[in-house]
Amino acid sequence: MTTPQMTAGELRAALDGRLVGPADAVVSSISQDSRLVVPGALFCCIRGDLHDGHDHAVEAVERGASALLVEREVVDPLIAGIPQIVVPDVRAVVGRTAAAVFGRPAEALMTVGVTGTNGKTTVTTMIGHIADRCGHPVDVIGTLSGARTTPEASELHERLARDVAAGIELVALEVSSHALVLGRVDGLCLDVAVFTNLGVDHLDFHGDMESYFRAKATLFEPSRSRRAVIWVGDAWGQRLAREATGPVERVDIEDAVDLHWDGAAWSWTWRGARVRLERPGEHDVANALVACSAAAALGLDAAEIARAVESTPTVPGRFERVEVDGNDHPLVVVDFAHTPDALRSVLTAARRAAAADGRVVTVFGCGGDRDRTKRPAMGEVAAALSDVAYLSDDNPRSEDPATIRSEVAAGVPAALRSRLVEVADRRAAIREAVRSTGQGDVVVIAGKGHETGQTTGHVTVPFDDRLVAAEELRGRGSSGAAP
């Protein structure tokens, strides 16, 4: 990758800011984290809820920052002579600054961004797989590729620049509502923006569903995307399709012509091509329809798309089967479902995958320091759609785990309360679930999916639902497993 270069003076002009210090200092990268600054970087001093980047300006300069982007001039002898570009709101300009520093790499790529409460990871993975099978080198950016669903703007544009240098042609990007509010996709105009659905989540951040929707809707403004693919299977999608101002393709289940479940797979006709998808969830059909429509909107061939989507691999932690030797055990699946709608879809799929007389047993919980409003609904869904639901700890973080479990249990109607079994220790809950079930039953372990750690307080310990479930399945024979 050619090293990008801009002078402090050029950046000042591009941002219409005020320059303090020399204009000829060269900027070759950009960072919002002082710990990640490398020589030649522009360090962006962002004011956050917990930290103020201005307080880390000296550290950034000591690490080699050649310029600072600030809201107020930082006065310190250790940074004398370092240019400071002063703007009213640093966060508001980081995205377009990063795009400029890295040479606007998105303009050399096909780009698709996927937003929605559920399905973002699956849809971006499907789009990436389709693109690869259609001969387009692809990069998929999202939950499975970094610490955040959507990287900070400085990291995102740097990654896109690396993609261009590596010969990547298409980028599929998960776009969270946090990313839209916090400017992480600023400086990027997508070729296609995709909406999957909207359900209760992140209200601790947005406050209410209207604000949550409005955050998602900004991705479909002309400055952020050129055309839209919108799932209109819920009221929010229908509203978004009505309000979007650019070209919109509406997608719903009716696009799957002659949809049929044969006990092992869904099959349907899409744009004249027959599709077969070996996944039990009707939400998987919705995800596939949206992914196929997005790929078509990018100009890929419909027949090739239909062939490619059939072979999309299982997405880690999304109805992922736990594989162990033998066939005398229940089907155990791990899923990231951590919203009421997602849990409902997964448990409905599990019931479809179970034998006619089989049971569905669930292990679930809710994370701490996250949206509390969804907790009672999670309890209600788990109890209503499971034969037995083990309420356990997810990632309590700084909250009292017992309080979280109590708020979840409060949503379970009295008539269903006998189905709910509270087992705080997650391994113990998984053990009880897999050892109380047998062939023909389905055990769903929901909430953490692909995650490999469990966080309590400020301590994260290794914990992977998939590995733990496999260990407990292997131990069934000597521990009183169900016949």
Summary of the structure (lengths in Angstrom):
residues: 483
radius of gyration: 24.3
end to end distance: 59.7
largest distance: 77.7
contacts: 1739
relative contact order: 0.09
helix: 39%
strand: 21%
